[in-house]
């Protein structure tokens, strides 16, 4: 499976991999357990459900960067 990162030129990918964003993804974002917040999701196919790891990641970044 290809990701958006795979589409980047080599130089941009290397910069990304050496930035805080890669560390944030590896150490925090990818370890968020979405099952904990699954009770908040709707079972209806028509209702939008933003993944919990994205919401929690945004809140973490917001609190860290003010």
N, CA, C and O atoms as CSV, one atom per row, in Angstrom:
chain,resi,resn,atom,element,x,y,z
A,1,UNK,N,N,0.841,-1.170,0.000
A,1,UNK,CA,C,0.000,0.000,0.000
A,1,UNK,C,C,0.893,1.242,0.000
A,1,UNK,O,O,1.864,1.322,0.752
A,2,UNK,N,N,0.555,2.192,-0.841
A,2,UNK,CA,C,1.321,3.425,-0.938
A,2,UNK,C,C,0.692,4.508,-0.080
A,2,UNK,O,O,-0.530,4.587,0.046
A,3,UNK,N,N,1.529,5.332,0.502
A,3,UNK,CA,C,1.058,6.457,1.306
A,3,UNK,C,C,1.464,7.757,0.628
A,3,UNK,O,O,2.186,7.750,-0.369
A,4,UNK,N,N,0.995,8.863,1.173
A,4,UNK,CA,C,1.357,10.173,0.632
A,4,UNK,C,C,2.868,10.396,0.724
A,4,UNK,O,O,3.454,11.064,-0.128
A,5,UNK,N,N,3.483,9.844,1.746
A,5,UNK,CA,C,4.934,9.991,1.915
A,5,UNK,C,C,5.672,9.312,0.770
A,5,UNK,O,O,6.706,9.806,0.319
A,6,UNK,N,N,5.154,8.194,0.299
A,6,UNK,CA,C,5.782,7.477,-0.808
A,6,UNK,C,C,5.776,8.295,-2.093
A,6,UNK,O,O,6.597,8.064,-2.980
A,7,UNK,N,N,4.868,9.236,-2.197
A,7,UNK,CA,C,4.742,10.061,-3.394
A,7,UNK,C,C,5.715,11.245,-3.395
A,7,UNK,O,O,5.895,11.896,-4.425
A,8,UNK,N,N,6.334,11.524,-2.260
A,8,UNK,CA,C,7.250,12.660,-2.153
A,8,UNK,C,C,8.567,12.384,-2.871
A,8,UNK,O,O,9.001,11.236,-2.967
A,9,UNK,N,N,9.200,13.443,-3.375
A,9,UNK,CA,C,10.556,13.269,-3.920
A,9,UNK,C,C,11.509,12.823,-2.808
A,9,UNK,O,O,11.242,13.054,-1.628
A,10,UNK,N,N,12.610,12.189,-3.184
A,10,UNK,CA,C,13.551,11.652,-2.193
A,10,UNK,C,C,14.033,12.710,-1.209
A,10,UNK,O,O,14.127,12.440,-0.012
A,11,UNK,N,N,14.339,13.905,-1.694
A,11,UNK,CA,C,14.853,14.946,-0.795
A,11,UNK,C,C,13.802,15.365,0.224
A,11,UNK,O,O,14.123,15.557,1.397
A,12,UNK,N,N,12.557,15.507,-0.206
A,12,UNK,CA,C,11.480,15.885,0.718
A,12,UNK,C,C,11.220,14.769,1.720
A,12,UNK,O,O,10.985,15.034,2.899
A,13,UNK,N,N,11.260,13.524,1.259
A,13,UNK,CA,C,11.049,12.383,2.148
A,13,UNK,C,C,12.151,12.313,3.205
A,13,UNK,O,O,11.884,12.017,4.370
A,14,UNK,N,N,13.375,12.583,2.800
A,14,UNK,CA,C,14.498,12.555,3.742
A,14,UNK,C,C,14.350,13.656,4.793
A,14,UNK,O,O,14.626,13.425,5.970
A,15,UNK,N,N,13.917,14.846,4.380
A,15,UNK,CA,C,13.680,15.935,5.328
A,15,UNK,C,C,12.579,15.573,6.314
A,15,UNK,O,O,12.697,15.835,7.511
A,16,UNK,N,N,11.512,14.973,5.809
A,16,UNK,CA,C,10.398,14.577,6.668
A,16,UNK,C,C,10.834,13.526,7.681
A,16,UNK,O,O,10.506,13.616,8.864
A,17,UNK,N,N,11.568,12.543,7.211
A,17,UNK,CA,C,12.013,11.464,8.097
A,17,UNK,C,C,12.949,11.968,9.190
A,17,UNK,O,O,13.032,11.353,10.254
A,18,UNK,N,N,13.653,13.069,8.953
A,18,UNK,CA,C,14.554,13.623,9.953
A,18,UNK,C,C,13.918,14.690,10.823
A,18,UNK,O,O,14.587,15.272,11.677
A,19,UNK,N,N,12.645,14.953,10.621
A,19,UNK,CA,C,11.975,16.024,11.362
A,19,UNK,C,C,11.255,15.482,12.597
A,19,UNK,O,O,11.188,14.273,12.816
A,20,UNK,N,N,10.723,16.400,13.394
A,20,UNK,CA,C,9.959,16.024,14.583
A,20,UNK,C,C,8.680,15.276,14.201
A,20,UNK,O,O,8.154,14.495,14.995
A,21,UNK,N,N,8.182,15.513,12.988
A,21,UNK,CA,C,6.930,14.879,12.564
A,21,UNK,C,C,7.060,13.357,12.529
A,21,UNK,O,O,6.133,12.644,12.913
A,22,UNK,N,N,8.196,12.866,12.074
A,22,UNK,CA,C,8.404,11.416,12.029
A,22,UNK,C,C,8.472,10.840,13.437
A,22,UNK,O,O,7.911,9.778,13.706
A,23,UNK,N,N,9.155,11.535,14.326
A,23,UNK,CA,C,9.240,11.094,15.719
A,23,UNK,C,C,7.866,11.101,16.368
A,23,UNK,O,O,7.510,10.166,17.085
A,24,UNK,N,N,7.092,12.154,16.121
A,24,UNK,CA,C,5.733,12.244,16.661
A,24,UNK,C,C,4.897,11.063,16.179
A,24,UNK,O,O,4.170,10.452,16.963
A,25,UNK,N,N,4.997,10.744,14.904
A,25,UNK,CA,C,4.242,9.616,14.349
A,25,UNK,C,C,4.691,8.296,14.977
A,25,UNK,O,O,3.863,7.500,15.421
A,26,UNK,N,N,5.994,8.070,15.012
A,26,UNK,CA,C,6.524,6.796,15.514
A,26,UNK,C,C,6.271,6.593,17.006
A,26,UNK,O,O,5.888,5.503,17.430
A,27,UNK,N,N,6.485,7.633,17.793
A,27,UNK,CA,C,6.446,7.510,19.251
A,27,UNK,C,C,5.073,7.756,19.877
A,27,UNK,O,O,4.822,7.314,20.998
A,28,UNK,N,N,4.191,8.448,19.178
A,28,UNK,CA,C,2.908,8.803,19.793
A,28,UNK,C,C,1.708,8.425,18.921
A,28,UNK,O,O,0.877,7.609,19.320
A,29,UNK,N,N,1.625,9.013,17.752
A,29,UNK,CA,C,0.443,8.885,16.904
A,29,UNK,C,C,0.110,7.435,16.557
A,29,UNK,O,O,-1.045,7.021,16.658
A,30,UNK,N,N,1.103,6.675,16.156
A,30,UNK,CA,C,0.848,5.290,15.737
A,30,UNK,C,C,0.505,4.367,16.905
A,30,UNK,O,O,0.063,3.238,16.692
A,31,UNK,N,N,0.707,4.842,18.144
A,31,UNK,CA,C,0.429,4.015,19.321
A,31,UNK,C,C,-0.904,4.340,19.989
A,31,UNK,O,O,-1.249,3.735,21.005
A,32,UNK,N,N,-1.659,5.290,19.431
A,32,UNK,CA,C,-2.954,5.638,20.007
A,32,UNK,C,C,-3.931,4.498,19.736
A,32,UNK,O,O,-4.122,4.100,18.587
A,33,UNK,N,N,-4.541,3.981,20.782
A,33,UNK,CA,C,-5.501,2.882,20.667
A,33,UNK,C,C,-6.898,3.450,20.435
A,33,UNK,O,O,-7.512,3.994,21.353
A,34,UNK,N,N,-7.393,3.324,19.216
A,34,UNK,CA,C,-8.707,3.866,18.878
A,34,UNK,C,C,-9.850,3.051,19.472
A,34,UNK,O,O,-10.982,3.533,19.521
A,35,UNK,N,N,-9.583,1.847,19.915
A,35,UNK,CA,C,-10.644,1.017,20.497
A,35,UNK,C,C,-11.213,1.649,21.764
A,35,UNK,O,O,-12.388,1.464,22.084
A,36,UNK,N,N,-10.378,2.391,22.479
A,36,UNK,CA,C,-10.810,3.043,23.717
A,36,UNK,C,C,-11.952,4.021,23.448
A,36,UNK,O,O,-12.875,4.136,24.254
A,37,UNK,N,N,-11.891,4.715,22.336
A,37,UNK,CA,C,-12.909,5.722,22.027
A,37,UNK,C,C,-13.955,5.223,21.031
A,37,UNK,O,O,-14.736,6.023,20.516
A,38,UNK,N,N,-13.987,3.940,20.755
A,38,UNK,CA,C,-14.921,3.406,19.759
A,38,UNK,C,C,-16.385,3.598,20.146
A,38,UNK,O,O,-17.256,3.612,19.276
A,39,UNK,N,N,-16.665,3.747,21.440
A,39,UNK,CA,C,-18.053,3.966,21.871
A,39,UNK,C,C,-18.579,5.315,21.388
A,39,UNK,O,O,-19.790,5.532,21.369
A,40,UNK,N,N,-17.693,6.213,21.003
A,40,UNK,CA,C,-18.102,7.529,20.512
A,40,UNK,C,C,-18.476,7.517,19.035
A,40,UNK,O,O,-19.065,8.478,18.540
A,41,UNK,N,N,-18.143,6.449,18.331
A,41,UNK,CA,C,-18.402,6.365,16.898
A,41,UNK,C,C,-19.841,5.974,16.617
A,41,UNK,O,O,-20.483,5.286,17.410
A,42,UNK,N,N,-20.327,6.418,15.489
A,42,UNK,CA,C,-21.663,6.047,15.038
A,42,UNK,C,C,-21.563,4.802,14.161
A,42,UNK,O,O,-20.609,4.649,13.398
A,43,UNK,N,N,-22.544,3.923,14.274
A,43,UNK,CA,C,-22.591,2.736,13.423
A,43,UNK,C,C,-23.232,3.026,12.073
A,43,UNK,O,O,-23.132,2.215,11.152
A,44,UNK,N,N,-23.884,4.167,11.949
A,44,UNK,CA,C,-24.535,4.533,10.693
A,44,UNK,C,C,-23.482,4.891,9.654
A,44,UNK,O,O,-22.537,5.628,9.937
A,45,UNK,N,N,-23.657,4.361,8.452
A,45,UNK,CA,C,-22.702,4.600,7.372
A,45,UNK,C,C,-22.702,6.060,6.919
A,45,UNK,O,O,-21.694,6.540,6.401
A,46,UNK,N,N,-23.805,6.767,7.104
A,46,UNK,CA,C,-23.905,8.139,6.606
A,46,UNK,C,C,-23.302,9.169,7.553
A,46,UNK,O,O,-23.069,10.309,7.150
A,47,UNK,N,N,-23.045,8.794,8.796
A,47,UNK,CA,C,-22.500,9.751,9.761
A,47,UNK,C,C,-20.979,9.827,9.637
A,47,UNK,O,O,-20.308,8.799,9.544
A,48,UNK,N,N,-20.440,11.041,9.637
A,48,UNK,CA,C,-18.978,11.157,9.547
A,48,UNK,C,C,-18.317,10.750,10.859
A,48,UNK,O,O,-18.789,11.108,11.937
A,49,UNK,N,N,-17.253,10.022,10.763
A,49,UNK,CA,C,-16.467,9.605,11.924
A,49,UNK,C,C,-15.008,9.960,11.660
A,49,UNK,O,O,-14.343,9.321,10.845
A,50,UNK,N,N,-14.524,10.967,12.344
A,50,UNK,CA,C,-13.108,11.308,12.241
A,50,UNK,C,C,-12.335,10.353,13.141
A,50,UNK,O,O,-12.689,10.188,14.308
A,51,UNK,N,N,-11.284,9.719,12.621
A,51,UNK,CA,C,-10.522,8.783,13.450
A,51,UNK,C,C,-10.019,9.427,14.736
A,51,UNK,O,O,-9.541,10.561,14.733
A,52,UNK,N,N,-10.132,8.696,15.821
A,52,UNK,CA,C,-9.756,9.213,17.137
A,52,UNK,C,C,-8.281,9.571,17.208
A,52,UNK,O,O,-7.913,10.538,17.875
A,53,UNK,N,N,-7.426,8.805,16.529
A,53,UNK,CA,C,-5.998,9.116,16.604
A,53,UNK,C,C,-5.687,10.473,15.976
A,53,UNK,O,O,-4.768,11.162,16.419
A,54,UNK,N,N,-6.436,10.858,14.958
A,54,UNK,CA,C,-6.239,12.176,14.351
A,54,UNK,C,C,-6.677,13.268,15.315
A,54,UNK,O,O,-5.962,14.252,15.504
A,55,UNK,N,N,-7.843,13.105,15.924
A,55,UNK,CA,C,-8.324,14.111,16.873
A,55,UNK,C,C,-7.393,14.236,18.077
A,55,UNK,O,O,-7.080,15.346,18.508
A,56,UNK,N,N,-6.952,13.103,18.618
A,56,UNK,CA,C,-6.050,13.137,19.769
A,56,UNK,C,C,-4.685,13.704,19.393
A,56,UNK,O,O,-4.070,14.426,20.177
A,57,UNK,N,N,-4.223,13.382,18.212
A,57,UNK,CA,C,-2.951,13.930,17.747
A,57,UNK,C,C,-3.009,15.436,17.596
A,57,UNK,O,O,-2.079,16.139,17.992
A,58,UNK,N,N,-4.113,15.947,17.016
A,58,UNK,CA,C,-4.285,17.397,16.878
A,58,UNK,C,C,-4.322,18.077,18.238
A,58,UNK,O,O,-3.698,19.120,18.430
A,59,UNK,N,N,-5.045,17.495,19.177
A,59,UNK,CA,C,-5.130,18.087,20.516
A,59,UNK,C,C,-3.766,18.102,21.205
A,59,UNK,O,O,-3.426,19.062,21.896
A,60,UNK,N,N,-2.996,17.050,21.016
A,60,UNK,CA,C,-1.659,16.993,21.600
A,60,UNK,C,C,-0.764,18.069,20.998
A,60,UNK,O,O,-0.052,18.767,21.720
A,61,UNK,N,N,-0.803,18.201,19.672
A,61,UNK,CA,C,-0.002,19.235,19.019
A,61,UNK,C,C,-0.450,20.626,19.448
A,61,UNK,O,O,0.375,21.507,19.687
A,62,UNK,N,N,-1.760,20.814,19.542
A,62,UNK,CA,C,-2.297,22.116,19.940
A,62,UNK,C,C,-1.821,22.490,21.339
A,62,UNK,O,O,-1.424,23.631,21.575
A,63,UNK,N,N,-1.859,21.549,22.255
A,63,UNK,CA,C,-1.442,21.847,23.627
A,63,UNK,C,C,0.070,22.056,23.721
A,63,UNK,O,O,0.544,22.805,24.575
A,64,UNK,N,N,0.814,21.403,22.854
A,64,UNK,CA,C,2.262,21.551,22.879
A,64,UNK,C,C,2.770,22.815,22.214
A,64,UNK,O,O,3.795,23.369,22.613
A,65,UNK,N,N,2.047,23.270,21.193
A,65,UNK,CA,C,2.481,24.450,20.451
A,65,UNK,C,C,1.648,25.685,20.760
A,65,UNK,O,O,1.900,26.760,20.216
A,66,UNK,N,N,0.654,25.534,21.633
A,66,UNK,CA,C,-0.163,26.647,22.097
A,66,UNK,C,C,-1.082,27.167,21.094
A,66,UNK,O,O,-1.825,28.109,21.367
